[in-house]
Amino acid sequence: MSGRREELEKELELAKKRIDEAPKDTPHALIEAWTKELDSISFELNNLYDDEEND
């Protein structure tokens, strides 16, 4: 399960970077979509069940 955590952490980092480095003329709707994706990844990461931590 830790592999999934690492994968989500990488996705979260990339999503944050994409938003932070977006050109000023990026459409607002696209920024909103990226923000929703970021929130979704963050939610999944925060609710990830780790067998090792809970044994």
Order of alpha helices (4+ residues) and beta strands (2+ residues): alpha-alpha
